[in-house]
Amino acid sequence: MLDVQDLSKNYGETRALEGVSIGFEKGTIHAVLGENGSGKSTLVKLLSGIVMPSRGRILVEGRPLTAFTPAAMQAAGLATVFQEVLLAPDRTVTDNILLGCDGLLKRNIPRGRRRDVAAEALSRITATPIDLDAAAGDLPLAIRQLIVLARALARRPRLLILDEITAALDFGDREAVFRTMEKFAADGGLILFISHRMDEVMRLAARISVLRNGRLVETLARRDTSPDALLRLMAPAAAKELAHAG
Ligand SMILES: Nc1ncnc2c1ncn2[C@@H]1O[C@H](COP(=O)(O)OP(=O)(O)OP(=O)(O)O)[C@@H](O)[C@H]1O
């Protein structure tokens, strides 16, 4: 469904991503693991059209993308939820969920239906009651995180990129978000899941790609690996130290 081939990004002398090739399959939760600075955010930014690749290709359903802009990525069916919660603080929860939906979708939602569409998107990811008319900026971080996830889902993407989104969530909301992720994949979508948390990765991901120093170390099936083995792939030196300390 999504392939990156020889994908590279340089910032001056820094090789943030170097020759990374990964095939992502539909109906899968695919995790990308790596230490700070390993290139995870750079991969997400490339797939979101925020930065241009220095080299390499991105293919969706076998077709190489020719434009690298957020609009082009959205048109190809990708939606990203970023680590930093980006929303319009003075606008209502409803406005924020429908904000950025493409023009077509906006025109298709009559005024009176806007709140229903927003409520439906939120109900898919949380049982927490959220005031749809509140200014988004006045709400706690966890709620704001759910709003940006609801916004991504309202666009009905085929491919959802989740970049470290669970940190702010409490247990109940996190479980609700996991169930939504599993359903999204079961319905044939692809989730690219960026997380530091090994427990989340081992629980959710069917496939795992490990990055180190901007390079792909390996892509493997979860059933063929273990947290210890993944740690060794992510950071061989640290894993050795841990083993000695133990
Ligand atoms: N805009 C930039 N200008 C210069 N160097 C950058 C820029 N963005 C990232 N880098 C460098 O590229 C490398 C990869 O960074 P990246 O943010 O992709 O890693 P990461 O795995 O996402 O880390 P983190 O978990 O801290 O977000 C790092 O060495 C980083 O310092």
The ligand as an SDF file (V2000), in Angstrom:
LIG
                    3D

 31 33  0  0  0  0  0  0  0  0999 V2000
   15.6020   20.7320   10.7000 N   0  0  0  0  0  0  0  0  0  0  0  0
   16.7320   20.0740   10.9940 C   0  0  0  0  0  0  0  0  0  0  0  0
   17.9360   20.6550   10.7800 N   0  0  0  0  0  0  0  0  0  0  0  0
   19.0790   19.9920   11.0700 C   0  0  0  0  0  0  0  0  0  0  0  0
   19.1400   18.7580   11.5720 N   0  0  0  0  0  0  0  0  0  0  0  0
   17.9720   18.1300   11.8110 C   0  0  0  0  0  0  0  0  0  0  0  0
   16.7170   18.7470   11.5520 C   0  0  0  0  0  0  0  0  0  0  0  0
   15.7230   17.8740   11.8920 N   0  0  0  0  0  0  0  0  0  0  0  0
   16.3470   16.7660   12.3580 C   0  0  0  0  0  0  0  0  0  0  0  0
   17.6850   16.9060   12.3060 N   0  0  0  0  0  0  0  0  0  0  0  0
   18.6850   15.9060   12.7180 C   0  0  0  0  0  0  0  0  0  0  0  0
   18.3990   14.7130   12.0280 O   0  0  0  0  0  0  0  0  0  0  0  0
   18.5980   13.5580   12.8630 C   0  0  0  0  0  0  0  0  0  0  0  0
   17.3220   12.7590   12.9410 C   0  0  0  0  0  0  0  0  0  0  0  0
   16.3510   13.5080   13.6750 O   0  0  0  0  0  0  0  0  0  0  0  0
   14.8490   13.0560   13.9090 P   0  0  0  0  0  0  0  0  0  0  0  0
   14.1550   14.2090   14.5650 O   0  0  0  0  0  0  0  0  0  0  0  0
   14.2880   12.5460   12.6460 O   0  0  0  0  0  0  0  0  0  0  0  0
   15.0050   11.8590   14.9280 O   0  0  0  0  0  0  0  0  0  0  0  0
   13.8890   11.1490   15.8440 P   0  0  0  0  0  0  0  0  0  0  0  0
   14.2140    9.7010   15.7860 O   0  0  0  0  0  0  0  0  0  0  0  0
   12.5710   11.5500   15.4150 O   0  0  0  0  0  0  0  0  0  0  0  0
   14.1820   11.7070   17.2780 O   0  0  0  0  0  0  0  0  0  0  0  0
   13.1260   12.1420   18.4140 P   0  0  0  0  0  0  0  0  0  0  0  0
   12.6440   10.8570   19.0020 O   0  0  0  0  0  0  0  0  0  0  0  0
   13.9710   12.9460   19.3440 O   0  0  0  0  0  0  0  0  0  0  0  0
   12.0440   12.9520   17.7580 O   0  0  0  0  0  0  0  0  0  0  0  0
   19.0720   14.1120   14.1930 C   0  0  0  0  0  0  0  0  0  0  0  0
   20.4880   14.0600   14.1900 O   0  0  0  0  0  0  0  0  0  0  0  0
   18.5910   15.5380   14.1890 C   0  0  0  0  0  0  0  0  0  0  0  0
   19.4270   16.3580   14.9700 O   0  0  0  0  0  0  0  0  0  0  0  0
  1  2  1  0
  2  3  1  0
  2  7  2  0
  3  4  2  0
  4  5  1  0
  5  6  2  0
  6  7  1  0
  6 10  1  0
  7  8  1  0
  8  9  2  0
  9 10  1  0
 10 11  1  0
 11 12  1  0
 11 30  1  0
 12 13  1  0
 13 14  1  0
 13 28  1  0
 14 15  1  0
 15 16  1  0
 16 17  2  0
 16 18  1  0
 16 19  1  0
 19 20  1  0
 20 21  2  0
 20 22  1  0
 20 23  1  0
 23 24  1  0
 24 25  2  0
 24 26  1  0
 24 27  1  0
 28 29  1  0
 28 30  1  0
 30 31  1  0
M  END
$$$$
